[in-house]
């Protein structure tokens, strides 16, 4: 069955960087676009970034454009999210998933990112 594990979250100061990793199994990884999402405290989950099947096309939410970079390694079934120039408003639990995903999809446990001001 589908299994997704997100790692790399931490407490970091404003302006700092973090790299998140998502490791997936239980489905043909290279056949799916993959996305990162986040859920800030007290708010709904929101989409952050997407990468195409082969990794050649990536798109970002306006709030993270120019600061975050998504990448994937189809040989290792992993998706990374490099986050630079972090801001307090980036504080959230970060999740990844195959596309399309909704509230009825399988979700991993996420990884907590906290940015202090």
C-alpha positions in Angstrom: 0.0 0.0 0.0 1.0 3.7 -0.3 3.5 4.8 2.3 5.0 8.2 2.6 7.5 9.5 5.1 8.5 13.2 5.4 11.7 14.1 7.2 14.0 17.1 7.8 11.8 19.5 9.7 13.4 21.5 12.5 13.4 24.8 14.3 15.3 27.5 12.4 15.8 31.2 12.6 14.2 33.6 10.1 16.4 33.8 7.0 17.7 30.3 7.5 17.4 27.2 5.3 16.1 23.7 5.6 16.0 20.7 3.3 13.0 18.4 3.5 12.9 14.8 2.1 9.9 12.7 1.2 10.4 9.0 0.7 7.5 7.1 -1.0 6.7 3.5 -1.6 3.7 1.3 -2.6 3.1 2.9 -6.0 4.9 3.5 -9.3 6.7 6.6 -8.2 8.0 7.7 -11.6 4.4 7.6 -13.0 3.2 10.4 -10.7 3.7 14.1 -10.4 4.5 14.9 -6.7 3.7 17.9 -4.6 4.6 19.4 -1.2 1.9 20.8 1.0 1.9 22.5 4.3 -0.6 23.1 7.2 0.1 26.2 9.3 -1.1 26.2 12.9 -4.9 26.6 13.0 -5.2 26.8 9.2 -6.1 24.5 6.4 -3.6 22.5 4.4 -2.3 24.4 1.4 -0.3 23.4 -1.7 3.3 24.6 -1.9 5.0 23.1 -4.9 4.7 20.5 -7.6 7.2 18.6 -9.7 6.4 16.7 -12.9 6.9 13.0 -13.5 10.4 13.3 -14.9 11.3 16.4 -12.9 11.6 18.7 -15.8 8.7 21.0 -14.8 8.2 22.6 -11.3 5.6 25.1 -10.1 5.3 27.0 -6.9 2.8 28.8 -4.8 3.3 32.6 -5.0 4.2 32.7 -1.3 7.3 30.5 -1.8 8.3 31.3 -5.4 12.0 32.2 -5.6 12.7 30.8 -2.1 11.8 27.1 -2.3 13.1 24.5 -4.8 11.5 21.1 -5.4 13.4 18.2 -6.9 13.0 14.4 -7.2 15.1 11.3 -7.6 13.1 8.6 -9.3 15.8 6.0 -8.6 15.4 6.5 -4.9 11.6 7.3 -4.8 12.3 10.6 -3.1 11.2 14.2 -3.4 13.1 17.1 -1.8 12.1 20.6 -0.9 15.0 23.0 -0.4 13.7 26.0 1.6 15.8 29.1 1.7 15.3 32.6 3.3 12.7 31.1 5.6 10.1 33.4 7.2 8.0 32.9 10.3 4.9 32.5 8.1 6.5 29.3 6.7 5.9 27.7 10.1 3.8 24.6 9.4 3.7 20.8 9.2 4.9 19.9 5.7 3.6 17.0 3.8 4.2 15.5 0.4 1.9 13.4 -1.8 1.4 12.1 -5.2 -0.9 14.1 -7.5 -3.8 14.3 -7.5 -4.4 14.3 -3.7 -7.3 15.4 -1.5 -8.6 15.0 2.0 -9.5 11.4 1.3 -6.0 10.4 0.1 -3.4 8.7 2.2 -1.2 11.2 4.0 2.0 10.7 5.9 2.7 12.1 9.3 4.3 15.2 8.0 7.4 17.0 9.4 7.3 20.1 11.5 9.0 23.3 10.4 9.2 26.1 12.9 10.7 29.5 11.9 11.5 31.9 14.7 11.6 35.6 14.2 
